[in-house]
Amino acid sequence: MKKKESFSKKKFEERILNELNQLLRTKLTDPRVQFVSLTSVDLNSDFSVATVYWDTFNAGTRGDASSAMKGMSGKLRTELSKTMKLRHTPSLNFLYDSQFEDANKISELLKTARESDS
């Protein structure tokens, strides 16, 4: 009989996301991440690596924000370990989340397709 896990992976991902967003707003003073928002977290199967997806409200600062996020991953991991009281904190990989830009591109393509059909 398989032992039931004490928490679900999805709830743990949501908790990590909430804690990281809170840390980003309260503990970090880097102006490059001022308009960064973390959108989702995906944990691998053994919970050792967390892929954190982020987006920024200002597309022009994406490069600066990307380098800032990668540079702060160690500090964020340390703070995450303290706030969540974890023995084994997953390593954090930050990836830009382009879903909103992709959605806008698709909308524009659909709009031009509708106009060409008319």
N, C-alpha and C positions, 0 to 999 in steps of 0.2 A: 504494500500500500504506500502510495506516494505521500510524503509529508506536505501539508498545506503551508504555503508561505505566509509569514505574519503580516506582510504588506504587499500590495501589488506594485508592479513595476511602474505603472502609469501614475499612481499616487506619489511615488518616490520622485519621478521625473517632474511632476507638478510642484512638489515641495522644493526641489532643487531650483526650478525656474523662479519661483516666488522669492526664495532666499537670495538668489543671485541678483534679481532685479532690485531687491531691497538694499543689498550691499552696494550695488552700482550707484544708487541714489544717495546713500548715507556715508559710506566709507571712502569712496574714491572722489578725488577733487580734480582729476585730469579734465581740462576743458574739451579735449577731443572726444570724450564719451558723454558729453552733456546731453546730446539728443539721441543717444543710442537706446534702443529698446530690445530686450531679449524676447524672442517670439516663441521658441520651443526648445525642449531638451529631449535628446534620444540617448538612452543608455544601451550599452552592448549587453550581451547575455549574462556576463558575469559581473556587471555593474562596475567594472574597473575604468571604463572610458565613457565620458559624457560628451556628446556632440551638442554644442549650444549654438542655436541659430539666432542671429541678431539682424536688426534693420535700423536704419537711421532716417530721421525726418528730412535731413539735408543731404541729398545725393552727392553734392560737391565735396563733402567731407568724408566720403566713404573710405578713401585710402588712408587718411590719418586715423580714422576710427578703427580700421582693421589692424593697423600696426599697434595701436594703443591696446586693443582687446587682447592681441597675442602677447604683448608685453606684460599685461596684468594678470595673465592666467594663473601664475603661481601665487600671487597675493590673493586673488579671488578664491583659489582652492584652499589656502590656509584659513582664510576668514570663513569659508563655507564649513570647513571642518570644525571650527570653534563654535559657530552658531548652531549647527545641526548636531553637534556632539557625536561625530562619526569616528569610528576607529580606522576605517579604510575609506578615504575620500576619493571619488573617481577623478582621474585626470581630465582636464577640460580642454576640448578642442573647439575653437570658435570658427563658425562658417557664416558668411553673409547669406541672408535669406532674401532671395530675389522674387518671392512669390507675388508681391504687390506690383513690381515692375512688369513681370510676366503677364499678370492679369490685365494691366493697362495695355500692353502690346496686343494681346488677344482681342480686347475690346476695340482697339483701333482697327485691327484687321477685319473684324466682323462688321464694323461700321463702313469701311471702304467697300467690302464685299456687298453689303446691302445697297450702297449708293450706286455701285456699278450694275447691279441687277435692275435697278429702277429705270 
